[in-house]
């Protein structure tokens, strides 16, 4: 076949792939600050080793020491969109290691270039190099709380005692969200309760005599949960909720070594809840304690609370439900 014959001349649609390949490839490599630097996916390492050029605008990016240790040359540069497109000419692959903000200026610039229709754009790829594990956003909360504690004039002066009332308020608001069945409100109130935990733990770090951190708090509850669930983490068996409760009470009794079933019951909780908790402890311990033979509204309420607990009813929740119905009746009568 003659090179000048029509058959040897590529048609436009045949030439297009070669032209597209010549424009190269831009890979925006994203990492998570919640995952230890250097823990990248295998596709990420493959792309980095095969790249013609690797760029990073942040010379202090935590990934850079690990990339260089792996033999990857990283240029500290922050090219404009057109410069990056030009760097891909001839089919080259350029990897941009994204900073924490995700390179919005660069990506916006590339989008504008592509939108003009006048630029042969490289292939654009977003490659997550590491993924967050479940619960990773909790690290964000700890980080944000640390900065607020250091820089906020109000937060930096708070104490455990000063915050105590907010813990009570947030707990009540959480209960209300649960009882109202509002999912959005429930999510928000859970966050507010979580904030109280992290805030108190951050304050505790500054104690000169017995400091502890959020890691100590989490470590303590993890150890407690494992110890009190021998049917999950040990050799015990439990097939019913009653058996699980028996395991829990038995291990708790060994841990606390209490001399009275009333120990550990907070007396500052609402009266109906307090009465029901005392009745629950007595019933669980098989103690048949008669109610005080005293007349009065308080003792009438005590008797109602004990009765409710014996019937599996939370008297506090029952009263709140009745109070909401009463509130609605008041509003209806007001028109």
C-alpha positions as CSV (number, residue, x, y, z in Angstrom):
1,X,0.0,0.0,0.0
2,X,1.4,3.4,-1.0
3,X,1.9,5.8,1.8
4,X,0.2,8.5,-0.2
5,X,-2.9,6.3,-0.9
6,X,-6.2,7.4,0.6
7,X,-6.3,4.2,2.7
8,X,-3.1,5.3,4.5
9,X,-4.5,8.7,5.4
10,X,-6.2,8.5,8.9
11,X,-9.7,9.8,9.0
12,X,-10.4,12.6,11.7
13,X,-12.2,10.2,14.0
14,X,-9.2,7.8,13.9
15,X,-6.8,10.6,14.8
16,X,-8.8,11.9,17.7
17,X,-7.6,9.3,20.3
18,X,-3.9,10.1,19.5
19,X,-4.6,13.8,19.9
20,X,-6.4,13.2,23.2
21,X,-3.5,11.1,24.4
22,X,-1.1,13.9,23.6
23,X,-2.9,16.2,26.0
24,X,-1.8,14.1,29.0
25,X,-3.3,13.5,32.4
26,X,-3.7,15.5,35.6
27,X,-4.3,13.5,38.8
28,X,-5.4,15.4,41.9
29,X,-4.3,13.2,44.8
30,X,-6.2,13.7,48.0
31,X,-5.3,12.4,51.4
32,X,-6.9,12.6,54.8
33,X,-5.3,14.3,57.7
34,X,-7.2,11.8,59.9
35,X,-5.1,8.9,58.5
36,X,-1.4,8.7,59.4
37,X,0.8,10.1,56.6
38,X,2.4,7.5,54.3
39,X,-0.6,5.2,54.6
40,X,-1.7,5.5,50.9
41,X,-3.6,3.1,48.8
42,X,-1.8,0.9,46.2
43,X,-3.3,2.7,43.2
44,X,-2.0,6.0,44.7
45,X,1.6,4.6,45.0
46,X,1.4,3.3,41.5
47,X,0.3,6.6,40.1
48,X,3.0,8.5,42.1
49,X,5.8,6.2,40.9
50,X,4.6,6.3,37.2
51,X,4.1,10.1,37.1
52,X,6.3,12.3,35.0
53,X,6.0,15.1,37.6
54,X,4.6,15.4,41.1
55,X,3.7,18.8,42.5
56,X,2.6,20.1,45.9
57,X,1.9,23.7,46.8
58,X,2.6,23.1,50.5
59,X,6.2,22.4,51.3
60,X,5.2,21.3,54.8
61,X,2.6,18.8,53.6
62,X,2.8,15.8,56.0
63,X,2.9,13.4,53.1
64,X,6.1,14.8,51.5
65,X,8.7,13.1,53.8
66,X,7.1,9.7,53.1
67,X,6.9,10.3,49.4
68,X,10.5,11.3,49.2
69,X,11.5,8.4,51.4
70,X,9.8,6.2,48.7
71,X,12.0,7.8,46.0
72,X,9.4,10.1,44.6
73,X,10.6,13.6,43.6
74,X,8.1,16.2,44.6
75,X,8.4,19.8,43.3
76,X,7.0,22.5,45.6
77,X,5.0,24.5,43.2
78,X,1.5,26.0,42.8
79,X,0.9,26.3,39.0
80,X,-2.0,28.1,37.4
81,X,-4.5,26.0,35.5
82,X,-3.0,26.9,32.1
83,X,0.5,26.1,33.3
84,X,-0.6,22.7,34.5
85,X,-2.3,22.0,31.2
86,X,0.9,23.0,29.4
87,X,3.0,20.7,31.7
88,X,0.9,17.7,30.5
89,X,1.7,18.3,26.8
90,X,3.0,15.4,24.9
91,X,1.0,12.9,27.0
92,X,2.8,13.5,30.3
93,X,1.1,12.7,33.6
94,X,1.3,15.3,36.4
95,X,0.2,14.4,39.9
96,X,-0.9,17.3,42.2
97,X,-0.7,16.3,45.9
98,X,-3.7,18.3,47.2
99,X,-3.4,20.4,50.3
100,X,-6.0,20.3,53.1
101,X,-8.3,22.7,51.3
102,X,-8.4,20.5,48.2
103,X,-6.9,23.0,45.7
104,X,-10.2,24.9,44.9
105,X,-8.4,27.7,43.0
106,X,-6.7,25.2,40.7
107,X,-9.8,23.1,40.1
108,X,-11.9,26.2,39.4
109,X,-9.3,27.4,36.9
110,X,-9.3,24.0,35.2
111,X,-13.1,24.1,35.0
112,X,-13.1,27.5,33.4
113,X,-10.5,26.4,30.8
114,X,-12.6,23.4,30.0
115,X,-15.7,25.5,29.7
116,X,-14.2,27.7,27.0
117,X,-14.1,24.8,24.5
118,X,-10.9,26.3,23.1
119,X,-8.4,24.3,25.1
120,X,-7.5,20.6,24.6
121,X,-7.8,19.5,28.1
122,X,-5.8,16.7,29.7
123,X,-7.6,13.8,31.2
124,X,-8.6,14.9,34.7
125,X,-8.8,12.4,37.6
126,X,-9.5,12.7,41.3
127,X,-7.8,10.0,43.2
128,X,-8.4,9.6,46.9
129,X,-5.1,8.2,48.3
130,X,-6.4,7.4,51.7
131,X,-9.9,7.0,53.2
132,X,-11.2,7.9,56.6
133,X,-12.1,5.1,58.9
134,X,-15.5,5.2,60.7
135,X,-15.3,7.6,63.6
136,X,-12.5,9.6,62.0
137,X,-14.4,12.9,62.2
138,X,-14.1,12.6,66.0
139,X,-10.5,13.6,65.5
140,X,-11.7,16.8,63.9
141,X,-13.8,17.6,66.9
142,X,-10.8,17.0,69.2
143,X,-8.7,19.3,67.0
144,X,-11.3,22.0,66.8
145,X,-11.9,21.9,70.6
146,X,-8.2,22.2,71.2
147,X,-8.0,25.4,69.2
148,X,-11.1,26.8,70.7
149,X,-9.8,26.2,74.2
150,X,-6.6,27.9,73.4
151,X,-8.0,30.9,71.4
152,X,-11.6,31.6,72.5
153,X,-11.9,34.2,75.3
154,X,-15.0,32.4,76.7
155,X,-14.0,28.8,76.2
156,X,-10.5,29.3,77.6
157,X,-11.9,30.3,81.0
158,X,-14.4,27.5,81.5
159,X,-14.2,25.0,84.3
160,X,-15.8,21.6,85.0
161,X,-18.2,23.3,87.5
162,X,-19.1,26.1,85.2
163,X,-20.0,23.7,82.4
164,X,-22.0,21.3,84.6
165,X,-25.3,23.1,83.9
166,X,-24.8,22.8,80.2
167,X,-24.4,19.1,80.4
168,X,-27.7,18.8,82.1
169,X,-29.4,21.1,79.6
170,X,-28.0,19.2,76.6
171,X,-29.1,15.8,78.1
172,X,-32.6,17.1,78.5
173,X,-32.7,18.4,75.0
174,X,-31.4,15.1,73.7
175,X,-34.2,13.3,75.5
176,X,-36.8,15.7,74.1
177,X,-35.5,15.1,70.5
178,X,-35.8,11.3,71.1
179,X,-39.3,11.6,72.4
180,X,-40.4,14.0,69.6
181,X,-39.0,11.6,67.0
182,X,-37.1,14.4,65.2
183,X,-34.2,12.8,63.4
184,X,-32.4,16.0,62.5
185,X,-32.8,17.4,66.0
186,X,-31.6,14.1,67.4
187,X,-28.4,14.3,65.3
188,X,-27.8,17.8,66.4
189,X,-28.4,17.1,70.1
190,X,-26.1,14.1,70.1
191,X,-23.4,16.4,68.8
192,X,-24.1,18.9,71.6
193,X,-23.8,16.1,74.2
194,X,-20.6,14.9,72.6
195,X,-19.2,18.4,72.7
196,X,-19.7,18.4,76.5
197,X,-17.6,15.2,76.8
198,X,-14.8,16.5,74.6
199,X,-14.9,20.0,76.3
200,X,-14.5,18.5,79.8
201,X,-11.8,16.1,78.6
202,X,-9.9,19.1,77.1
203,X,-10.2,21.0,80.4
204,X,-9.0,17.9,82.3
205,X,-5.7,17.9,80.3
206,X,-4.7,21.1,82.1
207,X,-5.1,19.8,85.6
208,X,-1.7,19.9,87.3
209,X,-2.3,17.1,89.8
210,X,-4.3,14.4,87.9
211,X,-4.6,15.3,84.2
212,X,-6.4,13.1,81.7
213,X,-7.3,13.4,78.0
214,X,-10.1,12.3,75.7
215,X,-8.0,9.2,74.9
216,X,-8.0,8.3,78.6
217,X,-11.8,8.7,78.7
218,X,-12.3,6.6,75.5
219,X,-9.8,4.0,76.7
220,X,-11.7,3.7,80.0
221,X,-15.1,3.1,78.5
222,X,-13.6,0.7,75.9
223,X,-12.1,-1.4,78.7
224,X,-15.4,-1.3,80.7
225,X,-17.5,-2.3,77.7
226,X,-15.2,-5.3,77.0
227,X,-15.1,-6.4,80.6
228,X,-18.9,-6.2,81.0
229,X,-19.6,-8.0,77.7
230,X,-17.9,-11.4,78.3
231,X,-20.5,-13.0,76.0
232,X,-19.1,-10.9,73.2
233,X,-15.3,-10.6,74.0
234,X,-14.9,-13.7,76.3
235,X,-16.0,-17.2,76.8
236,X,-19.4,-16.5,78.4
237,X,-22.7,-17.0,76.5
238,X,-25.8,-15.0,76.4
239,X,-28.8,-15.4,74.2
240,X,-31.4,-13.2,75.8
241,X,-31.4,-9.6,77.0
242,X,-31.9,-10.9,80.6
243,X,-28.8,-12.9,80.4
244,X,-26.8,-9.9,79.1
245,X,-28.1,-7.8,82.0
246,X,-27.1,-10.5,84.5
247,X,-23.6,-10.5,83.1
248,X,-23.5,-6.7,83.3
249,X,-24.7,-6.6,86.9
250,X,-22.4,-9.4,88.0
251,X,-19.2,-7.8,86.5
252,X,-20.3,-4.4,87.7
253,X,-20.7,-5.7,91.3
254,X,-17.2,-7.1,91.2
255,X,-15.8,-3.9,89.9
256,X,-17.5,-1.5,92.3
257,X,-17.4,-3.6,95.5
258,X,-20.3,-1.6,96.9
259,X,-21.7,-2.1,100.4
260,X,-25.2,-0.9,99.4
261,X,-27.3,-1.1,96.3
262,X,-28.0,2.6,96.6
263,X,-24.3,3.5,96.0
264,X,-23.7,5.2,92.7
265,X,-27.2,6.6,92.3
266,X,-27.0,10.3,91.7
267,X,-29.3,12.1,94.1
268,X,-29.4,15.2,92.0
269,X,-31.5,13.6,89.2
270,X,-35.2,14.4,88.8
271,X,-37.3,13.0,91.7
272,X,-39.4,10.5,89.7
273,X,-36.3,9.1,88.0
274,X,-34.5,8.9,91.4
275,X,-37.4,7.0,93.0
276,X,-37.6,4.6,90.0
277,X,-33.9,4.0,90.1
278,X,-34.0,3.2,93.9
279,X,-36.9,0.8,93.3
280,X,-35.1,-0.8,90.4
281,X,-32.0,-1.4,92.5
282,X,-34.1,-2.9,95.4
283,X,-36.0,-5.1,93.0
284,X,-32.9,-6.4,91.3
285,X,-31.3,-7.2,94.7
286,X,-34.5,-9.1,95.7
287,X,-35.1,-6.7,98.6
288,X,-38.7,-6.3,99.6
289,X,-38.7,-2.9,101.1
290,X,-42.1,-1.5,102.1
291,X,-42.7,2.2,101.3
292,X,-42.6,4.7,104.2
293,X,-46.1,4.8,105.8
294,X,-46.3,8.6,105.5
295,X,-49.0,10.6,103.9
296,X,-48.3,13.5,101.5
297,X,-47.9,14.3,97.9
298,X,-44.2,13.4,97.8
299,X,-45.0,9.9,99.2
300,X,-47.9,9.5,96.8
301,X,-45.5,10.3,93.9
302,X,-43.0,7.9,95.3
303,X,-45.6,5.1,95.3
304,X,-46.5,5.9,91.7
305,X,-42.9,5.8,90.7
306,X,-42.3,2.5,92.4
307,X,-45.4,1.1,90.7
308,X,-44.4,2.4,87.3
309,X,-40.9,0.8,87.6
310,X,-42.4,-2.5,88.6
311,X,-44.6,-2.4,85.5
312,X,-41.6,-1.5,83.2
313,X,-42.7,2.1,82.7
314,X,-40.3,5.1,83.0
315,X,-42.3,7.4,85.3
316,X,-40.2,10.4,84.2
317,X,-40.9,9.8,80.5
318,X,-44.6,9.0,81.3
319,X,-45.0,12.3,83.1
320,X,-43.3,14.2,80.3
321,X,-45.7,12.6,77.7
322,X,-48.7,13.6,79.9
323,X,-47.2,17.1,80.3
324,X,-46.9,17.5,76.5
325,X,-50.5,16.5,76.1
326,X,-51.5,19.0,78.7
327,X,-49.4,21.7,76.9
328,X,-51.3,20.9,73.6
329,X,-54.6,21.2,75.4
330,X,-53.6,24.6,76.8
331,X,-52.6,25.8,73.3
332,X,-55.8,24.5,71.8
333,X,-57.9,26.4,74.4
334,X,-55.9,29.5,73.7
335,X,-57.1,29.3,70.1
